[in-house]
Structure formats: structure tokens, C-alpha cells
Amino acid sequence: MKQQHIAAALSALIFMLSAAGCGTSFSPEDWKAADQLGRQKMARSLMREYDIVGWTESDVLLLLGPETSAEPDFRYSIPEDTADTLVYSLGEAKYCVLRLLVVTLDENRTVTKWELVDHSM
């Protein structure tokens, strides 16, 4: 009986920990429809499920849509936002810190690196 209670408690704890840390599952359709906070919740799932290193810029744009830092009302100067990157703003990670998904491209417009970057505003 005691072992059943321990097993049930462990199962509940594992469920709570996994639910708290996993965010929202990524899907291309949900990503494209989401606001910045919604994308921030999907970012880790996206990075676990996909390895886009070696993908073309066109492939990335099909998966994620156009970069969000290119929007006309984007207010921040982002040093990571260059001609060799695609930058997706994921909203504030904490006060005055903007979380970005930065995709780096080589001269052939092929992904060489992608990472989550926290940028102080």
C-alpha cells in the first residue's frame, strides 16, 4: 500500500514538472498565427523537434514565416538583425530583456546556426 502511494506521488510530481517545463508544442500553423508570447512558449519545443542547420533560407521561411523584426512597427535596434540573419522576436523574457530566435545564414543563404538570444533593451 505504501509503495502505491509513493508511485502515485512520483507520477504526479513527474507530470507537474514536465508540464511546467515543456511550454507549448510547436506547429508551423500555430507559430505563424501566434503573437510574440505564444511563439516564446513554442520556441523550446521548436528547437527540440527540428534541426534546421543546413536548411535553406526558403525552407526556414516556409516553416516559420517572415522574420518578425522586419515589421515596420518594430521598436528596438537589434545588433543580431543583419543581412545574414533571420530574427524572430519572441517578446519580453523579463523586464527590459527581449527574447529573440536568431537564425544565422552563410553566403549561400544556408543556416549555419540558430539560437535563443536575450537582448537588453
WOHU-V808918 format. One record per backbone hydrogen bond with DSSP energy under -1.0 kcal/mol. NH is the residue of the N-H (numbers start at 1). CO is the residue of the C=O. If there is no record, write none. Layout:
nh:NH co:CO
nh:NH co:CO
This chain:
nh:5 co:1
nh:6 co:2
nh:7 co:3
nh:8 co:4
nh:9 co:5
nh:10 co:6
nh:11 co:7
nh:12 co:8
nh:13 co:9
nh:14 co:10
nh:15 co:11
nh:16 co:12
nh:17 co:13
nh:18 co:14
nh:19 co:15
nh:20 co:16
nh:21 co:17
nh:22 co:18
nh:24 co:41
nh:31 co:27
nh:32 co:28
nh:33 co:29
nh:34 co:30
nh:39 co:35
nh:40 co:36
nh:41 co:37
nh:43 co:39
nh:46 co:42
nh:47 co:43
nh:48 co:44
nh:49 co:45
nh:50 co:46
nh:54 co:111
nh:55 co:52
nh:57 co:109
nh:60 co:56
nh:61 co:57
nh:62 co:58
nh:63 co:59
nh:64 co:60
nh:65 co:61
nh:69 co:87
nh:71 co:68
nh:74 co:71
nh:81 co:78
nh:82 co:80
nh:85 co:82
nh:86 co:103
nh:88 co:101
nh:90 co:99
nh:93 co:97
nh:94 co:97
nh:97 co:94
nh:98 co:119
nh:99 co:91
nh:100 co:117
nh:101 co:88
nh:102 co:115
nh:103 co:86
nh:104 co:113
nh:105 co:84
nh:106 co:110
nh:109 co:106
nh:111 co:55
nh:112 co:104
nh:113 co:104
nh:115 co:102
nh:117 co:100
nh:119 co:98
nh:121 co:96
